[in-house]
């Protein structure tokens, strides 16, 4: 176990930089915070580089500490944990995890979620978590979609990044690949000329595409789907939050 007590320590400075995407990309790692996420990382054999823990947590979280590789534990002061944390009330346990996005295994994927320029981190994290809960095999993040390793996305996913395949890709190119793998693609749009989501054929491989919070799925993407679907509204609201819409559709298929 290593002990770090100075805010001026070079390691602390590098971890603080992980708040920015460019540094997460350069260092190829990101921060997770809280007992639950660290438990999930351990349980699913995530590539954990180091466990960060305060002195008090060594006794208050003893059962979790016992699961950690002692050589990877870094004990820090409360001030350091507060400094590197993205939370208003920092947790006493965190970890640094290597980024682990790879091309999805299309041969084994039967249910996929594709996100087209979904910019809100909370929405992206919630949709990935919902895809995991609904039994989807993979999530594909198109250009313009919030970075999966953004701290708000990480908190919203609640560990689902360790359970489900996730890939960042050019959506149009990926759509071509999916079609070649016999995946039927359904775009979503506010258009009653589209088919109801309840008419989606559940008996084949399928991909559901959700789009930008304000603009929806781009016209270019919609023109390359097999079908476009909408959710019929029973009340007076004109639309649904994109994460809510995604949940309704994913749990229906």
Secondary structure, DSSP 8 states (H G I E B T S, - for coil): -EEE--TT-HHHHHHHGGGSHHHHHHHTEEEEESHHHHHHHHHTT--EEEEEEETTHHHHTHHHHTTS-GGGEEEE-HHHHHHH--SSS--SEEEEEE-------GGG--EEEEEES---HHHHHHHHHHHHHTT--EEEE-TTS--TTSHHHHHHHTTGGGTSEEEE--HHHHHHHHHHTT-EEEEE-S-TTSEEGGG--TTS-EEEEEEBTTTBS-HHHHTTSSEEEE---SSS-S---HHHHHHHHHHH-
